[in-house]
Amino acid sequence: MKTIVTLCFSLFSSFALAQLTYLHCGEVFDAEKAKFVGPHTIVVEGNRIRSVEKGYQQPEQANVKVMDLKSKTVYPGFIDMHVHIEGEYSPDRYLKVFQNNPEDTAFEAAEIANRTLMAGFTTVRDMGGTGVNIALRNAINKGKVPGPRIYTAGKAIGTTGGHADPTNGFKNTLQGDPGPKEGVINSVEDAKKAIRQRYKNGADWIKITATGGVLSVAKSGQNPQFTSEEIAAITQTATDYGFKVAAHAHGDEGMYRAVANGVKTIEHGTLIEKRTMELMKAKNAYLVATISAGKFVAEQAKIPGSYPAIIVPKAIAIGAQIQDTFKKAYEFGVPLAFGTDAGVYPHGDNAKEFIYMNEAGMPIREALHLATFVNADLLDEADQLGQLKAGYWADIIASDENPEENISTLTQLSFVMKNGTVYKQ
């Protein structure tokens, strides 16, 4: 019996040692302090970071894997706070609503998830789809398909005819009367029911469309679409159920109502005015500017046939302003987070947002700080995401160059690890 116990212990010890990986990193980004701190060794055990030590440490045990990243710049996995994981732009996207079954959407979403992970975004916040986003999150968490860690709003909430009304643009016989279950509300009671439905469905966040939108088949891209009472009912009920609330908003009145009534993040914020920026600072509400999406739709709208005619003037008028909005908010001191609206433009190009933020005046260190440390805190995961630190998830990525010398290196990552598994090397 003693021999058997000894053998089992020996096998267990060998298995434990086999899970140790030493990463010799040439340059490491300290996400909390927003600075580069030189060569370090990151020790990964299983799916967590065991330790982070200065210099190049050598393992004392046998059967430990050592990975040479001495020529690389290493970061915590990036976090994108605004994606739509279920699909992406195509000229026929409005037709696909009538063609695709949920199974079609699921297969497309799985490919998109893998592409996003390969771009170094190991965590994303999905800001609205059909519900496939929830199933995909679960499949990724179970290890059935590769992809980023997903925090999703499920189906976004709008008003009748508003930006998140799923029947906008349909002929009369197909419009029906969608309600809270489908994400359409028109009263305080509807608002409460919609939140409870998202809780039932398994969402992680709540998203509302506080104003009109650019890509919805509706005339206005900026009018307020919720009353203050409806937003208050949403945020109060969301708090009861453990949710934070994000609000799509382009026009200032809609976003002001949202922030005044407890919304945590404003998505896009294109026409933001001083009063709303002051309120966001006072309430610690964050702007997720999504410059990438704005630039893409403004250029795409110039190509005939890219969008339905009702969308083209909105895309040209609103999209081109978002980078200037980010610059204005940054200089004013509005709390900022990193998000791109991937899906409006092709997934996998998420890191271009770093370039656009830098063009608007933000040093790359600050942009990296937002895409790691700040975003992890917004997700209430600051104790295990967004830093290279002992006890945190082993989400580790690397670029060939230092982005302060060549910022485009962030768009071509050469190493991606998530939960201790290497997906790209």
TORKOL-4160 file (C-alpha; in steps of 0.2 Angstrom, whole numbers, padded with zeros to 4 digits, m for minus):
425
<pt num="1" X="0000" Y="0000" Z="0000"/>
<pt num="2" X="0014" Y="0012" Z="0004"/>
<pt num="3" X="0022" Y="0009" Z="m0013"/>
<pt num="4" X="0005" Y="0013" Z="m0021"/>
<pt num="5" X="0003" Y="0029" Z="m0012"/>
<pt num="6" X="0021" Y="0034" Z="m0015"/>
<pt num="7" X="0018" Y="0031" Z="m0034"/>
<pt num="8" X="0002" Y="0041" Z="m0034"/>
<pt num="9" X="0010" Y="0055" Z="m0026"/>
<pt num="10" X="0025" Y="0055" Z="m0038"/>
<pt num="11" X="0013" Y="0055" Z="m0053"/>
<pt num="12" X="0003" Y="0069" Z="m0045"/>
<pt num="13" X="0019" Y="0079" Z="m0042"/>
<pt num="14" X="0025" Y="0076" Z="m0060"/>
<pt num="15" X="0008" Y="0082" Z="m0067"/>
<pt num="16" X="0008" Y="0098" Z="m0056"/>
<pt num="17" X="0026" Y="0102" Z="m0062"/>
<pt num="18" X="0021" Y="0099" Z="m0080"/>
<pt num="19" X="0008" Y="0113" Z="m0079"/>
<pt num="20" X="0022" Y="0126" Z="m0074"/>
<pt num="21" X="0028" Y="0138" Z="m0088"/>
<pt num="22" X="0041" Y="0151" Z="m0087"/>
<pt num="23" X="0039" Y="0166" Z="m0099"/>
<pt num="24" X="0055" Y="0176" Z="m0101"/>
<pt num="25" X="0048" Y="0193" Z="m0106"/>
<pt num="26" X="0060" Y="0206" Z="m0114"/>
<pt num="27" X="0048" Y="0221" Z="m0109"/>
<pt num="28" X="0033" Y="0220" Z="m0098"/>
<pt num="29" X="0018" Y="0233" Z="m0097"/>
<pt num="30" X="0013" Y="0237" Z="m0079"/>
<pt num="31" X="m0006" Y="0240" Z="m0082"/>
<pt num="32" X="m0009" Y="0248" Z="m0065"/>
<pt num="33" X="0005" Y="0260" Z="m0066"/>
<pt num="34" X="0004" Y="0263" Z="m0085"/>
<pt num="35" X="0022" Y="0260" Z="m0088"/>
<pt num="36" X="0035" Y="0248" Z="m0095"/>
<pt num="37" X="0046" Y="0240" Z="m0082"/>
<pt num="38" X="0059" Y="0230" Z="m0092"/>
<pt num="39" X="0063" Y="0211" Z="m0092"/>
<pt num="40" X="0053" Y="0200" Z="m0081"/>
<pt num="41" X="0049" Y="0181" Z="m0079"/>
<pt num="42" X="0031" Y="0177" Z="m0078"/>
<pt num="43" X="0027" Y="0160" Z="m0070"/>
<pt num="44" X="0011" Y="0152" Z="m0076"/>
<pt num="45" X="0004" Y="0137" Z="m0066"/>
<pt num="46" X="m0012" Y="0130" Z="m0074"/>
<pt num="47" X="m0023" Y="0144" Z="m0079"/>
<pt num="48" X="m0016" Y="0157" Z="m0067"/>
<pt num="49" X="m0001" Y="0168" Z="m0065"/>
<pt num="50" X="0010" Y="0160" Z="m0051"/>
<pt num="51" X="0022" Y="0175" Z="m0049"/>
<pt num="52" X="0030" Y="0189" Z="m0059"/>
<pt num="53" X="0049" Y="0192" Z="m0055"/>
<pt num="54" X="0062" Y="0204" Z="m0061"/>
<pt num="55" X="0075" Y="0197" Z="m0074"/>
<pt num="56" X="0075" Y="0180" Z="m0081"/>
<pt num="57" X="0073" Y="0167" Z="m0068"/>
<pt num="58" X="0077" Y="0149" Z="m0071"/>
<pt num="59" X="0065" Y="0135" Z="m0065"/>
<pt num="60" X="0072" Y="0124" Z="m0051"/>
<pt num="61" X="0061" Y="0109" Z="m0056"/>
<pt num="62" X="0063" Y="0097" Z="m0071"/>
<pt num="63" X="0049" Y="0096" Z="m0084"/>
<pt num="64" X="0045" Y="0115" Z="m0084"/>
<pt num="65" X="0042" Y="0123" Z="m0100"/>
<pt num="66" X="0052" Y="0139" Z="m0103"/>
<pt num="67" X="0046" Y="0151" Z="m0117"/>
<pt num="68" X="0057" Y="0164" Z="m0125"/>
<pt num="69" X="0049" Y="0181" Z="m0126"/>
<pt num="70" X="0065" Y="0191" Z="m0123"/>
<pt num="71" X="0063" Y="0200" Z="m0140"/>
<pt num="72" X="0044" Y="0204" Z="m0136"/>
<pt num="73" X="0034" Y="0217" Z="m0127"/>
<pt num="74" X="0022" Y="0208" Z="m0116"/>
<pt num="75" X="0005" Y="0214" Z="m0109"/>
<pt num="76" X="m0011" Y="0208" Z="m0100"/>
<pt num="77" X="m0024" Y="0202" Z="m0112"/>
<pt num="78" X="m0033" Y="0217" Z="m0120"/>
<pt num="79" X="m0051" Y="0220" Z="m0115"/>
<pt num="80" X="m0063" Y="0228" Z="m0128"/>
<pt num="81" X="m0079" Y="0235" Z="m0119"/>
<pt num="82" X="m0090" Y="0236" Z="m0134"/>
<pt num="83" X="m0091" Y="0222" Z="m0147"/>
<pt num="84" X="m0105" Y="0214" Z="m0156"/>
<pt num="85" X="m0099" Y="0196" Z="m0157"/>
<pt num="86" X="m0114" Y="0188" Z="m0167"/>
<pt num="87" X="m0109" Y="0196" Z="m0184"/>
<pt num="88" X="m0101" Y="0210" Z="m0193"/>
<pt num="89" X="m0103" Y="0222" Z="m0207"/>
<pt num="90" X="m0108" Y="0216" Z="m0224"/>
<pt num="91" X="m0118" Y="0225" Z="m0238"/>
<pt num="92" X="m0132" Y="0211" Z="m0236"/>
<pt num="93" X="m0132" Y="0212" Z="m0217"/>
<pt num="94" X="m0150" Y="0219" Z="m0217"/>
<pt num="95" X="m0156" Y="0204" Z="m0228"/>
<pt num="96" X="m0147" Y="0191" Z="m0217"/>
<pt num="97" X="m0161" Y="0195" Z="m0203"/>
<pt num="98" X="m0173" Y="0186" Z="m0214"/>
<pt num="99" X="m0161" Y="0173" Z="m0221"/>
<pt num="100" X="m0151" Y="0167" Z="m0206"/>
<pt num="101" X="m0156" Y="0154" Z="m0193"/>
<pt num="102" X="m0149" Y="0155" Z="m0175"/>
<pt num="103" X="m0138" Y="0141" Z="m0180"/>
<pt num="104" X="m0130" Y="0151" Z="m0194"/>
<pt num="105" X="m0127" Y="0165" Z="m0182"/>
<pt num="106" X="m0119" Y="0154" Z="m0170"/>
<pt num="107" X="m0106" Y="0147" Z="m0182"/>
<pt num="108" X="m0102" Y="0164" Z="m0188"/>
<pt num="109" X="m0100" Y="0170" Z="m0170"/>
<pt num="110" X="m0089" Y="0156" Z="m0166"/>
<pt num="111" X="m0077" Y="0161" Z="m0180"/>
<pt num="112" X="m0078" Y="0179" Z="m0175"/>
<pt num="113" X="m0074" Y="0174" Z="m0157"/>
<pt num="114" X="m0058" Y="0165" Z="m0162"/>
<pt num="115" X="m0053" Y="0180" Z="m0173"/>
<pt num="116" X="m0055" Y="0192" Z="m0159"/>
<pt num="117" X="m0044" Y="0181" Z="m0147"/>
<pt num="118" X="m0030" Y="0179" Z="m0161"/>
<pt num="119" X="m0030" Y="0199" Z="m0161"/>
<pt num="120" X="m0025" Y="0198" Z="m0142"/>
<pt num="121" X="m0042" Y="0203" Z="m0135"/>
<pt num="122" X="m0044" Y="0189" Z="m0122"/>
<pt num="123" X="m0060" Y="0198" Z="m0114"/>
<pt num="124" X="m0074" Y="0207" Z="m0122"/>
<pt num="125" X="m0090" Y="0215" Z="m0117"/>
<pt num="126" X="m0104" Y="0211" Z="m0130"/>
<pt num="127" X="m0116" Y="0225" Z="m0132"/>
<pt num="128" X="m0131" Y="0217" Z="m0139"/>
<pt num="129" X="m0137" Y="0203" Z="m0151"/>
<pt num="130" X="m0150" Y="0190" Z="m0152"/>
<pt num="131" X="m0146" Y="0179" Z="m0138"/>
<pt num="132" X="m0133" Y="0168" Z="m0147"/>
<pt num="133" X="m0120" Y="0179" Z="m0138"/>
<pt num="134" X="m0125" Y="0171" Z="m0121"/>
<pt num="135" X="m0124" Y="0153" Z="m0128"/>
<pt num="136" X="m0107" Y="0157" Z="m0135"/>
<pt num="137" X="m0101" Y="0164" Z="m0119"/>
<pt num="138" X="m0106" Y="0148" Z="m0110"/>
<pt num="139" X="m0098" Y="0137" Z="m0124"/>
<pt num="140" X="m0081" Y="0147" Z="m0122"/>
<pt num="141" X="m0082" Y="0146" Z="m0103"/>
<pt num="142" X="m0084" Y="0127" Z="m0105"/>
<pt num="143" X="m0069" Y="0126" Z="m0117"/>
<pt num="144" X="m0080" Y="0119" Z="m0131"/>
<pt num="145" X="m0074" Y="0133" Z="m0143"/>
<pt num="146" X="m0059" Y="0145" Z="m0143"/>
<pt num="147" X="m0063" Y="0164" Z="m0140"/>
<pt num="148" X="m0062" Y="0178" Z="m0128"/>
<pt num="149" X="m0070" Y="0179" Z="m0111"/>
<pt num="150" X="m0087" Y="0187" Z="m0114"/>
<pt num="151" X="m0098" Y="0198" Z="m0103"/>
<pt num="152" X="m0114" Y="0201" Z="m0113"/>
<pt num="153" X="m0129" Y="0211" Z="m0112"/>
<pt num="154" X="m0139" Y="0198" Z="m0122"/>
<pt num="155" X="m0152" Y="0208" Z="m0132"/>
<pt num="156" X="m0151" Y="0227" Z="m0130"/>
<pt num="157" X="m0166" Y="0237" Z="m0124"/>
<pt num="158" X="m0175" Y="0251" Z="m0134"/>
<pt num="159" X="m0191" Y="0259" Z="m0137"/>
<pt num="160" X="m0204" Y="0256" Z="m0151"/>
<pt num="161" X="m0196" Y="0262" Z="m0167"/>
<pt num="162" X="m0180" Y="0266" Z="m0157"/>
<pt num="163" X="m0163" Y="0260" Z="m0161"/>
<pt num="164" X="m0165" Y="0243" Z="m0153"/>
<pt num="165" X="m0182" Y="0239" Z="m0160"/>
<pt num="166" X="m0178" Y="0223" Z="m0170"/>
<pt num="167" X="m0192" Y="0226" Z="m0182"/>
<pt num="168" X="m0187" Y="0243" Z="m0189"/>
<pt num="169" X="m0188" Y="0244" Z="m0208"/>
<pt num="170" X="m0199" Y="0228" Z="m0209"/>
<pt num="171" X="m0215" Y="0229" Z="m0219"/>
<pt num="172" X="m0231" Y="0232" Z="m0209"/>
<pt num="173" X="m0237" Y="0214" Z="m0209"/>
<pt num="174" X="m0220" Y="0208" Z="m0201"/>
<pt num="175" X="m0218" Y="0222" Z="m0188"/>
<pt num="176" X="m0229" Y="0215" Z="m0175"/>
<pt num="177" X="m0228" Y="0223" Z="m0157"/>
<pt num="178" X="m0212" Y="0217" Z="m0149"/>
<pt num="179" X="m0211" Y="0220" Z="m0130"/>
<pt num="180" X="m0200" Y="0218" Z="m0115"/>
<pt num="181" X="m0195" Y="0200" Z="m0119"/>
<pt num="182" X="m0189" Y="0206" Z="m0136"/>
<pt num="183" X="m0180" Y="0221" Z="m0129"/>
<pt num="184" X="m0194" Y="0235" Z="m0133"/>
<pt num="185" X="m0201" Y="0245" Z="m0118"/>
<pt num="186" X="m0213" Y="0259" Z="m0117"/>
<pt num="187" X="m0216" Y="0262" Z="m0099"/>
<pt num="188" X="m0209" Y="0260" Z="m0082"/>
<pt num="189" X="m0217" Y="0243" Z="m0079"/>
<pt num="190" X="m0210" Y="0237" Z="m0096"/>
<pt num="191" X="m0193" Y="0243" Z="m0091"/>
<pt num="192" X="m0193" Y="0233" Z="m0075"/>
<pt num="193" X="m0199" Y="0217" Z="m0085"/>
<pt num="194" X="m0186" Y="0219" Z="m0098"/>
<pt num="195" X="m0172" Y="0219" Z="m0085"/>
<pt num="196" X="m0179" Y="0204" Z="m0076"/>
<pt num="197" X="m0180" Y="0195" Z="m0093"/>
<pt num="198" X="m0162" Y="0198" Z="m0096"/>
<pt num="199" X="m0158" Y="0191" Z="m0079"/>
<pt num="200" X="m0168" Y="0176" Z="m0083"/>
<pt num="201" X="m0159" Y="0174" Z="m0100"/>
<pt num="202" X="m0142" Y="0175" Z="m0091"/>
<pt num="203" X="m0135" Y="0192" Z="m0097"/>
<pt num="204" X="m0121" Y="0200" Z="m0088"/>
<pt num="205" X="m0124" Y="0218" Z="m0092"/>
<pt num="206" X="m0139" Y="0229" Z="m0097"/>
<pt num="207" X="m0138" Y="0240" Z="m0113"/>
<pt num="208" X="m0151" Y="0253" Z="m0118"/>
<pt num="209" X="m0152" Y="0264" Z="m0133"/>
<pt num="210" X="m0154" Y="0281" Z="m0125"/>
<pt num="211" X="m0154" Y="0289" Z="m0142"/>
<pt num="212" X="m0157" Y="0285" Z="m0161"/>
<pt num="213" X="m0143" Y="0276" Z="m0169"/>
<pt num="214" X="m0133" Y="0277" Z="m0185"/>
<pt num="215" X="m0136" Y="0259" Z="m0192"/>
<pt num="216" X="m0154" Y="0257" Z="m0188"/>
<pt num="217" X="m0167" Y="0259" Z="m0202"/>
<pt num="218" X="m0174" Y="0274" Z="m0194"/>
<pt num="219" X="m0173" Y="0293" Z="m0198"/>
<pt num="220" X="m0165" Y="0300" Z="m0182"/>
<pt num="221" X="m0148" Y="0296" Z="m0176"/>
<pt num="222" X="m0148" Y="0307" Z="m0161"/>
<pt num="223" X="m0165" Y="0310" Z="m0153"/>
<pt num="224" X="m0168" Y="0305" Z="m0135"/>
<pt num="225" X="m0179" Y="0289" Z="m0135"/>
<pt num="226" X="m0182" Y="0285" Z="m0116"/>
<pt num="227" X="m0190" Y="0296" Z="m0103"/>
<pt num="228" X="m0180" Y="0300" Z="m0087"/>
<pt num="229" X="m0193" Y="0289" Z="m0077"/>
<pt num="230" X="m0190" Y="0274" Z="m0089"/>
<pt num="231" X="m0171" Y="0275" Z="m0087"/>
<pt num="232" X="m0172" Y="0277" Z="m0068"/>
<pt num="233" X="m0183" Y="0261" Z="m0067"/>
<pt num="234" X="m0170" Y="0252" Z="m0078"/>
<pt num="235" X="m0155" Y="0257" Z="m0067"/>
<pt num="236" X="m0164" Y="0254" Z="m0051"/>
<pt num="237" X="m0170" Y="0237" Z="m0056"/>
<pt num="238" X="m0153" Y="0233" Z="m0064"/>
<pt num="239" X="m0145" Y="0237" Z="m0047"/>
<pt num="240" X="m0157" Y="0225" Z="m0038"/>
<pt num="241" X="m0152" Y="0211" Z="m0050"/>
<pt num="242" X="m0133" Y="0215" Z="m0049"/>
<pt num="243" X="m0132" Y="0223" Z="m0066"/>
<pt num="244" X="m0123" Y="0239" Z="m0072"/>
<pt num="245" X="m0131" Y="0248" Z="m0087"/>
<pt num="246" X="m0123" Y="0254" Z="m0103"/>
<pt num="247" X="m0131" Y="0267" Z="m0114"/>
<pt num="248" X="m0129" Y="0269" Z="m0133"/>
<pt num="249" X="m0131" Y="0288" Z="m0136"/>
<pt num="250" X="m0126" Y="0300" Z="m0149"/>
<pt num="251" X="m0137" Y="0315" Z="m0145"/>
<pt num="252" X="m0133" Y="0325" Z="m0129"/>
<pt num="253" X="m0150" Y="0325" Z="m0121"/>
<pt num="254" X="m0152" Y="0307" Z="m0121"/>
<pt num="255" X="m0135" Y="0304" Z="m0114"/>
<pt num="256" X="m0138" Y="0317" Z="m0101"/>
<pt num="257" X="m0154" Y="0308" Z="m0095"/>
<pt num="258" X="m0144" Y="0292" Z="m0095"/>
<pt num="259" X="m0130" Y="0298" Z="m0084"/>
<pt num="260" X="m0142" Y="0308" Z="m0072"/>
<pt num="261" X="m0152" Y="0292" Z="m0069"/>
<pt num="262" X="m0137" Y="0280" Z="m0065"/>
<pt num="263" X="m0130" Y="0273" Z="m0082"/>
<pt num="264" X="m0112" Y="0268" Z="m0079"/>
<pt num="265" X="m0105" Y="0269" Z="m0097"/>
<pt num="266" X="m0110" Y="0280" Z="m0112"/>
<pt num="267" X="m0106" Y="0271" Z="m0129"/>
<pt num="268" X="m0101" Y="0283" Z="m0143"/>
<pt num="269" X="m0106" Y="0300" Z="m0135"/>
<pt num="270" X="m0104" Y="0309" Z="m0152"/>
<pt num="271" X="m0113" Y="0325" Z="m0149"/>
<pt num="272" X="m0108" Y="0327" Z="m0130"/>
<pt num="273" X="m0109" Y="0344" Z="m0122"/>
<pt num="274" X="m0100" Y="0352" Z="m0108"/>
<pt num="275" X="m0115" Y="0349" Z="m0096"/>
<pt num="276" X="m0115" Y="0330" Z="m0099"/>
<pt num="277" X="m0096" Y="0329" Z="m0097"/>
<pt num="278" X="m0097" Y="0338" Z="m0081"/>
<pt num="279" X="m0110" Y="0326" Z="m0075"/>
<pt num="280" X="m0100" Y="0311" Z="m0080"/>
<pt num="281" X="m0085" Y="0317" Z="m0070"/>
<pt num="282" X="m0096" Y="0320" Z="m0055"/>
<pt num="283" X="m0105" Y="0303" Z="m0056"/>
<pt num="284" X="m0089" Y="0293" Z="m0062"/>
<pt num="285" X="m0098" Y="0288" Z="m0078"/>
<pt num="286" X="m0087" Y="0282" Z="m0092"/>
<pt num="287" X="m0087" Y="0286" Z="m0111"/>
<pt num="288" X="m0083" Y="0272" Z="m0123"/>
<pt num="289" X="m0080" Y="0282" Z="m0138"/>
<pt num="290" X="m0078" Y="0268" Z="m0152"/>
<pt num="291" X="m0068" Y="0278" Z="m0164"/>
<pt num="292" X="m0065" Y="0263" Z="m0175"/>
<pt num="293" X="m0084" Y="0261" Z="m0179"/>
<pt num="294" X="m0086" Y="0280" Z="m0182"/>
<pt num="295" X="m0072" Y="0281" Z="m0195"/>
<pt num="296" X="m0077" Y="0265" Z="m0204"/>
<pt num="297" X="m0096" Y="0269" Z="m0206"/>
<pt num="298" X="m0091" Y="0287" Z="m0212"/>
<pt num="299" X="m0080" Y="0280" Z="m0226"/>
<pt num="300" X="m0091" Y="0265" Z="m0230"/>
<pt num="301" X="m0106" Y="0277" Z="m0232"/>
<pt num="302" X="m0098" Y="0285" Z="m0247"/>
<pt num="303" X="m0098" Y="0269" Z="m0257"/>
<pt num="304" X="m0115" Y="0266" Z="m0266"/>
<pt num="305" X="m0125" Y="0252" Z="m0260"/>
<pt num="306" X="m0116" Y="0250" Z="m0243"/>
<pt num="307" X="m0131" Y="0255" Z="m0232"/>
<pt num="308" X="m0149" Y="0258" Z="m0235"/>
<pt num="309" X="m0152" Y="0276" Z="m0241"/>
<pt num="310" X="m0159" Y="0281" Z="m0224"/>
<pt num="311" X="m0143" Y="0277" Z="m0215"/>
<pt num="312" X="m0131" Y="0286" Z="m0227"/>
<pt num="313" X="m0133" Y="0304" Z="m0221"/>
<pt num="314" X="m0132" Y="0298" Z="m0203"/>
<pt num="315" X="m0116" Y="0288" Z="m0205"/>
<pt num="316" X="m0108" Y="0303" Z="m0214"/>
<pt num="317" X="m0113" Y="0316" Z="m0202"/>
<pt num="318" X="m0111" Y="0307" Z="m0185"/>
<pt num="319" X="m0097" Y="0294" Z="m0189"/>
<pt num="320" X="m0084" Y="0307" Z="m0194"/>
<pt num="321" X="m0086" Y="0316" Z="m0177"/>
<pt num="322" X="m0082" Y="0302" Z="m0165"/>
<pt num="323" X="m0063" Y="0305" Z="m0164"/>
<pt num="324" X="m0065" Y="0323" Z="m0161"/>
<pt num="325" X="m0078" Y="0318" Z="m0147"/>
<pt num="326" X="m0064" Y="0307" Z="m0139"/>
<pt num="327" X="m0051" Y="0321" Z="m0140"/>
<pt num="328" X="m0064" Y="0333" Z="m0132"/>
<pt num="329" X="m0068" Y="0321" Z="m0118"/>
<pt num="330" X="m0050" Y="0316" Z="m0114"/>
<pt num="331" X="m0045" Y="0335" Z="m0113"/>
<pt num="332" X="m0060" Y="0338" Z="m0102"/>
<pt num="333" X="m0055" Y="0324" Z="m0090"/>
<pt num="334" X="m0071" Y="0313" Z="m0093"/>
<pt num="335" X="m0068" Y="0295" Z="m0087"/>
<pt num="336" X="m0064" Y="0284" Z="m0102"/>
<pt num="337" X="m0064" Y="0266" Z="m0106"/>
<pt num="338" X="m0058" Y="0256" Z="m0121"/>
<pt num="339" X="m0071" Y="0250" Z="m0134"/>
<pt num="340" X="m0072" Y="0248" Z="m0152"/>
<pt num="341" X="m0089" Y="0243" Z="m0158"/>
<pt num="342" X="m0082" Y="0228" Z="m0167"/>
<pt num="343" X="m0095" Y="0221" Z="m0178"/>
<pt num="344" X="m0099" Y="0238" Z="m0186"/>
<pt num="345" X="m0082" Y="0236" Z="m0194"/>
<pt num="346" X="m0073" Y="0219" Z="m0196"/>
<pt num="347" X="m0068" Y="0210" Z="m0180"/>
<pt num="348" X="m0050" Y="0207" Z="m0177"/>
<pt num="349" X="m0045" Y="0225" Z="m0181"/>
<pt num="350" X="m0049" Y="0230" Z="m0163"/>
<pt num="351" X="m0032" Y="0236" Z="m0160"/>
<pt num="352" X="m0033" Y="0250" Z="m0172"/>
<pt num="353" X="m0042" Y="0259" Z="m0159"/>
<pt num="354" X="m0026" Y="0262" Z="m0150"/>
<pt num="355" X="m0019" Y="0271" Z="m0165"/>
<pt num="356" X="m0035" Y="0282" Z="m0166"/>
<pt num="357" X="m0034" Y="0286" Z="m0148"/>
<pt num="358" X="m0016" Y="0291" Z="m0150"/>
<pt num="359" X="m0020" Y="0302" Z="m0165"/>
<pt num="360" X="m0032" Y="0311" Z="m0154"/>
<pt num="361" X="m0019" Y="0315" Z="m0141"/>
<pt num="362" X="m0019" Y="0301" Z="m0129"/>
<pt num="363" X="m0001" Y="0293" Z="m0125"/>
<pt num="364" X="m0001" Y="0275" Z="m0129"/>
<pt num="365" X="0003" Y="0270" Z="m0111"/>
<pt num="366" X="m0014" Y="0278" Z="m0106"/>
<pt num="367" X="m0023" Y="0269" Z="m0120"/>
<pt num="368" X="m0016" Y="0252" Z="m0114"/>
<pt num="369" X="m0020" Y="0256" Z="m0096"/>
<pt num="370" X="m0038" Y="0259" Z="m0102"/>
<pt num="371" X="m0039" Y="0242" Z="m0112"/>
<pt num="372" X="m0032" Y="0232" Z="m0097"/>
<pt num="373" X="m0033" Y="0239" Z="m0079"/>
<pt num="374" X="m0048" Y="0252" Z="m0081"/>
<pt num="375" X="m0059" Y="0240" Z="m0091"/>
<pt num="376" X="m0056" Y="0226" Z="m0079"/>
<pt num="377" X="m0062" Y="0237" Z="m0065"/>
<pt num="378" X="m0077" Y="0242" Z="m0074"/>
<pt num="379" X="m0081" Y="0223" Z="m0076"/>
<pt num="380" X="m0079" Y="0221" Z="m0058"/>
<pt num="381" X="m0065" Y="0209" Z="m0061"/>
<pt num="382" X="m0050" Y="0220" Z="m0055"/>
<pt num="383" X="m0044" Y="0206" Z="m0044"/>
<pt num="384" X="m0041" Y="0194" Z="m0058"/>
<pt num="385" X="m0041" Y="0202" Z="m0075"/>
<pt num="386" X="m0031" Y="0217" Z="m0082"/>
<pt num="387" X="m0014" Y="0215" Z="m0074"/>
<pt num="388" X="0001" Y="0203" Z="m0075"/>
<pt num="389" X="0000" Y="0199" Z="m0056"/>
<pt num="390" X="0001" Y="0183" Z="m0045"/>
<pt num="391" X="m0016" Y="0175" Z="m0044"/>
<pt num="392" X="m0023" Y="0183" Z="m0059"/>
<pt num="393" X="m0029" Y="0173" Z="m0075"/>
<pt num="394" X="m0015" Y="0169" Z="m0086"/>
<pt num="395" X="m0021" Y="0181" Z="m0100"/>
<pt num="396" X="m0004" Y="0186" Z="m0108"/>
<pt num="397" X="m0001" Y="0193" Z="m0125"/>
<pt num="398" X="0015" Y="0200" Z="m0134"/>
<pt num="399" X="0020" Y="0211" Z="m0148"/>
<pt num="400" X="0036" Y="0211" Z="m0158"/>
<pt num="401" X="0040" Y="0229" Z="m0155"/>
<pt num="402" X="0037" Y="0242" Z="m0141"/>
<pt num="403" X="0022" Y="0252" Z="m0146"/>
<pt num="404" X="0029" Y="0268" Z="m0141"/>
<pt num="405" X="0042" Y="0266" Z="m0155"/>
<pt num="406" X="0029" Y="0258" Z="m0167"/>
<pt num="407" X="0011" Y="0258" Z="m0162"/>
<pt num="408" X="0005" Y="0248" Z="m0177"/>
<pt num="409" X="0014" Y="0233" Z="m0168"/>
<pt num="410" X="m0002" Y="0231" Z="m0158"/>
<pt num="411" X="m0012" Y="0226" Z="m0173"/>
<pt num="412" X="0000" Y="0211" Z="m0177"/>
<pt num="413" X="0002" Y="0202" Z="m0160"/>
<pt num="414" X="0014" Y="0187" Z="m0161"/>
<pt num="415" X="0009" Y="0178" Z="m0145"/>
<pt num="416" X="m0008" Y="0175" Z="m0137"/>
<pt num="417" X="m0011" Y="0166" Z="m0121"/>
<pt num="418" X="m0028" Y="0165" Z="m0112"/>
<pt num="419" X="m0031" Y="0155" Z="m0096"/>
<pt num="420" X="m0014" Y="0148" Z="m0097"/>
<pt num="421" X="m0017" Y="0140" Z="m0115"/>
<pt num="422" X="m0006" Y="0147" Z="m0129"/>
<pt num="423" X="m0017" Y="0150" Z="m0144"/>
<pt num="424" X="m0004" Y="0160" Z="m0155"/>
<pt num="425" X="0014" Y="0159" Z="m0155"/>
